[in-house]
Amino acid sequence: MAVPIHDAITRVVRDEWPRLMATLHHDLGNLQAAEDAAQDAAEIALRRWLDDGIPDRPGAWMTTVARRRAVDRIRRDRIGREKSDAAARLDRTDPMTVDVPDDRLDGSVLRDEQLQLFFGCCHPALNVESQVALTLRSLGGLTTAEIARAFRVTEATMAQRLVRAKRKIATAQIPFRIPADPELLARLGAVRQVLYLIFNEGAYTSSGSVPIRFDLCVESIRLTRLLADLMPDDAETTGLLALVLAIDARRPARIAKDGRLVLLEAQDRALWNHDTINTAGVLVERALRLGRPGPFQIEAAIQVLHGEAATAADTDWPQIVVLYDRLLAHRADATVKLNRAVAVGMATGPQAGLVLLDELAETGELASVHYFHAARAELLTRAGAAPEPISAALDLALELVTNDAERELLEHRRARLAEPPDQTVTNGSSGLEMPKP
């Protein structure tokens, strides 16, 4: 029973986090102080609720605890008038009030509270990378380690970036508020990236024992729908919605009854939500008709092609290669190159894909990414290579993988090296459906 209860508590804490952060930042005027107090409340909740159960008003409970801990911190570390004033404001606040900051624009076209907060956190005074990382950490429910993996940097590096961003906010006194409608477009790109990375972490969970985090997928899709409704003429927002729908449509077939992750080629396509795939296809066409093609639209088109193939053998790999070529024109990212290499290997033969992987290996960009080594192992297998290089590639992948479900797949592949090669791809545009930061 302990595991389900712990999971339920974790979900509640994640759900309440954005609203809690908004309230605390409004009270304290400091993002770091707000995060410290929220983290204290989360840790206490995880301990106490295991024994006492989840309260009827978990958000109010956490807000009360966070405010008390914030007062304790301020009084303990009191330096100067600013911190004294903050403590006084918290003392005067009704501990069971969980209101969003008063400076929210009631007349804004943004009607969803969490979407408002995302736009508020993506302040143009920060560079886009900092906007996205800070929003993911403060409001999106992702850990520093998860964000670091999304950006392909070390956890220490990401932690330093987050500290610098918070310091800049504090030093420049950048307000945390919902922007006026004319300011929304300047923040739209960062908000789209936030929504995508939340979905990506949900669909391709980077660590732990759970292969898919449904809560993140569902919330990202919900917010992306709202954003697309708000800005129907923005091609990339429509493309993002098409992308997350096309991937999520395959979710029912990605987990076997025994809880194992199922590779794309091995999935029961009858379990896919074909209505959702069709909807994604319509959205891609609508976005492309706007005449402003972008990376989300192209990635969506790739995923729709996978979804429209009646069988794995029917996948239009040559067209997918063409789409990756177009995607590279927008974003010459090493991960895109890796996906393209796998697609080339499927379209024209494994040796062609291996040549591209060798070129990528020379850059060293993906040396610490397990997908790269898993892709190499798969193409080597398809090319009929000896067991030794395949084993070496799988060993590297196993050293780097952080998700238990993917680890189990790689270990299974490693154990079957002595058997005849099959046609199951374990990476890239098929197989593990590699996330695309």
C-alpha positions as CSV (number, residue, x, y, z in Angstrom):
1,M,0.0,0.0,0.0
2,A,2.9,2.4,0.7
3,V,3.9,2.8,-2.9
4,P,0.4,3.8,-4.3
5,I,-0.1,6.2,-1.4
6,H,3.3,7.7,-2.0
7,D,2.5,8.1,-5.7
8,A,-0.8,9.7,-4.9
9,I,0.9,12.2,-2.5
10,T,3.5,13.0,-5.1
11,R,0.9,13.7,-7.8
12,V,-1.0,16.0,-5.4
13,V,2.2,17.9,-4.6
14,R,3.0,18.3,-8.3
15,D,-0.5,19.5,-9.0
16,E,-0.5,22.1,-6.3
17,W,3.0,23.3,-7.0
18,P,2.3,26.0,-9.6
19,R,-0.4,27.7,-7.6
20,L,1.7,27.4,-4.4
21,M,4.6,29.1,-6.2
22,A,2.5,31.9,-7.5
23,T,1.1,32.6,-4.0
24,L,4.5,32.5,-2.3
25,H,6.2,34.6,-4.9
26,H,3.5,37.2,-4.5
27,D,4.0,37.2,-0.7
28,L,7.8,37.1,-0.7
29,G,8.7,39.0,-3.8
30,N,11.6,36.6,-4.4
31,L,11.5,33.5,-6.6
32,Q,14.3,31.7,-4.7
33,A,12.6,32.3,-1.3
34,A,9.3,31.1,-2.8
35,E,10.9,27.9,-4.1
36,D,12.7,27.2,-0.8
37,A,9.4,27.6,1.1
38,A,7.5,25.5,-1.4
39,Q,10.1,22.7,-1.2
40,D,10.0,22.7,2.6
41,A,6.2,22.3,2.4
42,A,6.5,19.5,-0.2
43,E,9.0,17.6,1.9
44,I,6.8,17.9,5.0
45,A,3.7,16.8,3.1
46,L,5.5,13.7,1.8
47,R,6.4,12.7,5.3
48,R,3.2,13.6,7.2
49,W,0.6,12.6,4.7
50,L,1.9,9.0,4.6
51,D,0.7,8.7,8.2
52,D,-2.2,11.2,8.3
53,G,-3.6,10.9,4.8
54,I,-4.0,13.7,2.2
55,P,-6.0,16.6,3.7
56,D,-9.3,17.8,2.1
57,R,-7.6,21.0,1.0
58,P,-4.0,20.0,0.2
59,G,-3.2,23.3,-1.5
60,A,-4.3,25.3,1.5
61,W,-2.4,22.9,3.8
62,M,0.8,23.3,1.8
63,T,0.4,27.1,1.6
64,T,0.0,27.3,5.4
65,V,3.1,25.2,6.0
66,A,5.1,27.0,3.4
67,R,4.3,30.4,4.8
68,R,5.2,29.3,8.3
69,R,8.5,28.0,7.1
70,A,9.2,31.1,5.1
71,V,8.6,33.2,8.2
72,D,11.0,31.0,10.2
73,R,13.6,31.4,7.5
74,I,13.2,35.2,7.3
75,R,13.4,35.7,11.0
76,R,16.4,33.4,11.3
77,D,18.2,35.1,8.5
78,R,16.8,38.6,9.0
79,I,19.1,41.1,7.3
80,G,17.7,44.5,6.6
81,R,14.3,46.0,6.2
82,E,13.2,44.1,3.1
83,K,13.2,40.7,4.9
84,S,11.5,42.2,7.9
85,D,8.7,43.6,5.7
86,A,8.3,40.2,4.0
87,A,7.9,38.5,7.4
88,A,5.3,41.1,8.4
89,R,3.3,40.6,5.2
90,L,3.2,36.8,5.8
91,D,2.2,37.3,9.4
92,R,-0.8,39.4,8.3
93,T,-1.8,36.9,5.6
94,D,-4.7,34.5,6.3
95,P,-2.9,31.1,6.4
96,M,-5.7,29.3,4.6
97,T,-5.9,31.8,1.7
98,V,-4.5,30.3,-1.6
99,D,-5.2,33.2,-4.0
100,V,-3.3,33.8,-7.2
101,P,-1.4,37.2,-7.1
102,D,-3.7,40.2,-7.2
103,D,-1.8,41.7,-10.2
104,R,-3.2,39.0,-12.5
105,L,-5.0,40.7,-15.4
106,D,-8.6,39.7,-15.2
107,G,-9.2,41.0,-18.7
108,S,-6.4,39.0,-20.2
109,V,-7.2,36.6,-23.1
110,L,-5.5,34.0,-21.0
111,R,-8.2,32.2,-19.0
112,D,-6.3,29.3,-17.5
113,E,-4.4,30.0,-14.3
114,Q,-1.4,27.7,-15.0
115,L,-1.0,29.0,-18.6
116,Q,-1.1,32.5,-17.1
117,L,1.7,31.6,-14.8
118,F,3.8,30.1,-17.6
119,F,3.6,33.4,-19.5
120,G,4.4,35.3,-16.4
121,C,7.5,33.3,-15.7
122,C,8.8,33.5,-19.3
123,H,10.1,37.0,-18.9
124,P,12.0,38.4,-22.0
125,A,14.6,40.0,-19.7
126,L,16.0,36.5,-19.5
127,N,17.3,34.5,-22.5
128,V,14.9,32.0,-23.9
129,E,16.8,29.0,-22.5
130,S,16.7,30.5,-19.0
131,Q,13.0,31.3,-19.4
132,V,12.2,27.8,-20.3
133,A,14.4,26.1,-17.6
134,L,13.1,28.4,-14.9
135,T,9.5,27.9,-15.8
136,L,10.0,24.1,-15.9
137,R,11.6,24.1,-12.5
138,S,9.4,26.7,-10.7
139,L,6.0,25.9,-12.3
140,G,6.3,22.8,-14.5
141,G,6.9,20.2,-11.9
142,L,10.2,19.0,-13.4
143,T,13.3,18.4,-11.3
144,T,16.7,20.1,-12.0
145,A,18.0,16.7,-13.1
146,E,15.1,16.2,-15.6
147,I,15.6,19.7,-17.0
148,A,19.3,19.1,-17.3
149,R,18.7,15.9,-19.3
150,A,16.3,17.8,-21.6
151,F,19.0,20.4,-22.4
152,R,21.8,17.7,-22.5
153,V,23.9,19.4,-19.8
154,T,25.0,18.1,-16.4
155,E,22.7,18.6,-13.4
156,A,25.4,20.9,-11.8
157,T,25.5,23.1,-14.9
158,M,21.7,23.4,-15.0
159,A,21.6,24.2,-11.3
160,Q,24.0,27.0,-11.8
161,R,22.0,28.4,-14.7
162,L,18.9,28.4,-12.6
163,V,20.6,30.2,-9.8
164,R,21.9,32.8,-12.2
165,A,18.4,33.3,-13.6
166,K,16.9,33.7,-10.2
167,R,19.7,36.1,-9.1
168,K,19.0,38.2,-12.2
169,I,15.3,38.3,-11.4
170,A,16.0,39.4,-7.8
171,T,18.8,41.9,-8.7
172,A,16.8,43.5,-11.5
173,Q,13.6,43.3,-9.6
174,I,11.9,41.7,-12.5
175,P,8.2,41.4,-11.6
176,F,6.4,38.0,-11.7
177,R,3.1,39.0,-13.2
178,I,0.8,38.0,-16.0
179,P,1.8,40.0,-19.1
180,A,-0.6,42.3,-20.9
181,D,-2.1,40.8,-24.1
182,P,0.3,42.8,-26.4
183,E,3.3,41.2,-24.6
184,L,2.1,37.6,-25.1
185,L,3.7,37.1,-28.6
186,A,7.1,37.9,-27.2
187,R,6.8,35.0,-24.8
188,L,4.9,32.5,-26.9
189,G,8.0,30.7,-28.2
190,A,9.3,30.0,-24.7
191,V,5.9,28.9,-23.5
192,R,5.6,26.5,-26.4
193,Q,8.9,25.0,-25.5
194,V,7.9,24.6,-21.9
195,L,4.7,22.8,-22.9
196,Y,6.6,20.5,-25.2
197,L,9.3,19.6,-22.7
198,I,6.7,18.8,-20.0
199,F,5.0,16.5,-22.5
200,N,8.4,15.0,-23.5
201,E,9.3,14.2,-19.9
202,G,5.9,12.6,-19.5
203,A,5.9,10.5,-22.7
204,Y,9.6,9.6,-22.5
205,T,10.3,9.6,-18.7
206,S,14.0,10.2,-18.3
207,S,14.5,8.4,-14.9
208,G,12.8,6.2,-12.4
209,S,10.7,3.0,-12.8
210,V,7.7,4.6,-14.5
211,P,8.0,4.5,-18.3
212,I,5.2,7.1,-18.9
213,R,4.1,9.9,-16.6
214,F,0.5,10.3,-17.6
215,D,-0.1,13.4,-15.5
216,L,2.5,15.4,-17.4
217,C,1.2,14.2,-20.8
218,V,-2.4,15.0,-19.9
219,E,-1.6,18.5,-18.5
220,S,0.7,19.4,-21.4
221,I,-2.0,18.4,-23.9
222,R,-4.7,20.3,-22.0
223,L,-2.6,23.5,-21.9
224,T,-1.5,23.1,-25.5
225,R,-5.1,22.8,-26.6
226,L,-5.9,26.1,-24.8
227,L,-2.9,27.8,-26.3
228,A,-3.9,26.6,-29.8
229,D,-7.5,27.9,-29.3
230,L,-6.1,31.2,-28.1
231,M,-3.8,31.6,-31.2
232,P,-5.4,29.6,-34.0
233,D,-3.4,31.4,-36.7
234,D,0.0,30.6,-35.1
235,A,1.3,27.7,-37.2
236,E,3.9,26.5,-34.7
237,T,1.4,26.3,-31.9
238,T,-1.0,24.3,-34.1
239,G,2.0,22.1,-35.0
240,L,2.8,21.6,-31.4
241,L,-0.7,20.4,-30.7
242,A,-0.6,18.0,-33.7
243,L,2.8,16.7,-32.4
244,V,1.7,15.9,-28.9
245,L,-1.6,14.4,-30.1
246,A,0.2,12.2,-32.7
247,I,2.6,10.8,-30.1
248,D,0.0,10.4,-27.3
249,A,-2.4,8.5,-29.7
250,R,0.0,5.6,-29.4
251,R,0.1,5.6,-25.6
252,P,-2.4,2.8,-25.1
253,A,-0.1,0.4,-26.9
254,R,3.2,1.5,-25.4
255,I,2.8,-0.4,-22.1
256,A,2.3,-4.2,-22.0
257,K,0.0,-5.9,-19.5
258,D,3.1,-6.8,-17.5
259,G,4.2,-3.1,-17.3
260,R,7.0,-3.4,-19.8
261,L,7.6,-0.7,-22.5
262,V,6.6,-1.9,-26.0
263,L,8.7,-0.8,-29.0
264,L,7.0,1.0,-31.8
265,E,7.3,-1.8,-34.3
266,A,6.0,-4.4,-31.8
267,Q,2.9,-2.3,-30.7
268,D,-0.6,-3.5,-31.4
269,R,-1.7,-0.7,-33.8
270,A,-5.3,-1.6,-33.2
271,L,-4.9,-0.1,-29.7
272,W,-3.8,3.3,-31.2
273,N,-6.3,6.1,-31.1
274,H,-6.7,6.5,-34.8
275,D,-9.2,9.3,-34.5
276,T,-6.6,11.3,-32.6
277,I,-4.0,10.5,-35.3
278,N,-6.4,11.7,-37.9
279,T,-7.0,14.9,-35.9
280,A,-3.2,15.4,-35.7
281,G,-3.0,15.0,-39.5
282,V,-5.7,17.6,-40.1
283,L,-3.9,20.0,-37.7
284,V,-0.6,19.5,-39.6
285,E,-2.3,20.3,-42.9
286,R,-3.9,23.4,-41.3
287,A,-0.6,24.6,-39.9
288,L,1.3,24.1,-43.2
289,R,-1.4,26.0,-45.1
290,L,-0.5,29.1,-43.1
291,G,2.8,29.1,-45.0
292,R,5.1,29.5,-42.0
293,P,6.7,26.0,-41.6
294,G,8.6,25.4,-38.4
295,P,10.2,22.5,-36.4
296,F,7.1,21.6,-34.4
297,Q,5.0,21.3,-37.6
298,I,7.7,19.1,-39.3
299,E,8.1,16.9,-36.2
300,A,4.3,16.5,-36.2
301,A,4.3,15.4,-39.8
302,I,6.9,12.8,-39.0
303,Q,4.8,11.4,-36.2
304,V,1.6,11.4,-38.3
305,L,3.4,9.3,-40.9
306,H,4.2,6.8,-38.3
307,G,0.7,6.8,-37.1
308,E,-0.8,6.4,-40.6
309,A,1.3,3.3,-41.4
310,A,-1.0,0.2,-41.2
311,T,2.0,-1.9,-40.3
312,A,5.7,-1.2,-39.4
313,A,6.7,-2.4,-42.9
314,D,4.4,0.2,-44.4
315,T,6.2,3.1,-42.8
316,D,7.2,5.7,-45.4
317,W,10.9,6.0,-44.4
318,P,12.0,7.9,-47.5
319,Q,9.5,10.6,-46.8
320,I,10.6,10.7,-43.1
321,V,14.2,11.2,-44.2
322,V,13.0,14.2,-46.4
323,L,11.2,15.6,-43.4
324,Y,14.3,15.3,-41.2
325,D,16.3,17.1,-43.9
326,R,13.8,20.0,-43.6
327,L,13.9,19.8,-39.8
328,L,17.7,20.2,-39.9
329,A,17.2,23.4,-41.9
330,H,15.4,24.8,-38.9
331,R,17.3,23.2,-36.1
332,A,20.7,21.6,-36.8
333,D,20.5,19.7,-33.5
334,A,22.6,16.6,-32.8
335,T,19.4,14.7,-31.7
336,V,17.7,15.5,-35.0
337,K,20.8,14.2,-36.8
338,L,20.6,11.0,-34.8
339,N,17.0,10.5,-35.6
340,R,17.7,11.2,-39.3
341,A,20.6,8.7,-39.3
342,V,18.2,6.0,-38.0
343,A,15.6,6.9,-40.6
344,V,18.3,6.7,-43.4
345,G,19.3,3.3,-42.0
346,M,15.7,2.2,-42.3
347,A,15.1,3.8,-45.8
348,T,18.3,2.9,-47.6
349,G,20.1,0.3,-45.5
350,P,21.9,0.0,-42.1
351,Q,25.3,0.8,-43.5
352,A,24.2,4.2,-44.7
353,G,22.9,4.9,-41.2
354,L,26.1,3.7,-39.6
355,V,28.1,6.1,-41.7
356,L,26.1,9.0,-40.4
357,L,26.4,7.7,-36.9
358,D,30.2,7.6,-37.3
359,E,30.1,11.2,-38.4
360,L,28.1,12.1,-35.3
361,A,30.5,10.2,-33.1
362,E,33.4,12.4,-34.2
363,T,31.6,15.5,-32.8
364,G,31.3,13.9,-29.3
365,E,27.9,15.7,-28.8
366,L,26.0,12.5,-28.1
367,A,28.7,10.5,-26.3
368,S,26.7,10.6,-23.1
369,V,23.3,10.0,-24.6
370,H,22.3,6.3,-24.4
371,Y,20.0,6.6,-27.4
372,F,23.0,7.1,-29.6
373,H,24.7,3.9,-28.5
374,A,21.4,1.9,-28.7
375,A,20.9,3.2,-32.2
376,R,24.3,2.1,-33.2
377,A,23.7,-1.4,-31.7
378,E,20.5,-1.7,-33.6
379,L,22.0,-0.7,-37.0
380,L,25.0,-2.9,-36.4
381,T,22.6,-5.8,-35.8
382,R,20.7,-5.1,-38.9
383,A,23.9,-4.9,-40.9
384,G,24.9,-8.4,-39.6
385,A,27.8,-7.3,-37.5
386,A,29.7,-9.6,-35.1
387,P,28.3,-9.8,-31.6
388,E,31.3,-8.0,-30.0
389,P,30.7,-4.4,-31.4
390,I,27.0,-4.8,-30.8
391,S,27.6,-5.8,-27.2
392,A,30.0,-2.9,-26.7
393,A,27.4,-0.4,-28.0
394,L,24.7,-1.9,-25.7
395,D,27.1,-1.8,-22.7
396,L,27.6,1.9,-23.3
397,A,23.9,2.5,-23.6
398,L,23.3,0.5,-20.3
399,E,25.9,2.6,-18.5
400,L,24.1,5.8,-19.5
401,V,20.4,5.0,-19.4
402,T,18.5,6.4,-16.4
403,N,15.0,5.0,-17.0
404,D,14.4,1.5,-15.6
405,A,11.9,0.5,-18.4
406,E,14.4,1.4,-21.1
407,R,17.2,-0.3,-19.1
408,E,15.1,-3.5,-19.1
409,L,14.7,-3.3,-22.9
410,L,18.4,-2.9,-23.4
411,E,19.2,-5.7,-21.1
412,H,16.8,-8.0,-22.9
413,R,18.4,-7.0,-26.2
414,R,21.9,-7.7,-24.7
415,A,20.8,-11.2,-23.5
416,R,19.5,-12.1,-27.0
417,L,22.8,-11.3,-28.8
418,A,23.4,-15.0,-29.3
419,E,20.1,-15.4,-31.1
420,P,19.4,-14.6,-34.7
421,P,18.9,-10.9,-35.3
422,D,15.2,-9.7,-35.5
423,Q,13.7,-6.6,-37.0
424,T,12.9,-4.8,-33.8
425,V,14.4,-1.3,-33.8
426,T,15.4,0.0,-30.3
427,N,15.8,3.7,-31.0
428,G,15.2,6.8,-33.0
429,S,12.1,7.4,-35.1
430,S,10.9,3.9,-34.3
431,G,11.9,1.7,-31.4
432,L,12.1,3.8,-28.2
433,E,10.7,6.9,-30.0
434,M,13.6,9.1,-28.9
435,P,12.6,12.3,-27.2
436,K,13.6,15.5,-29.0
437,P,14.8,18.2,-26.6
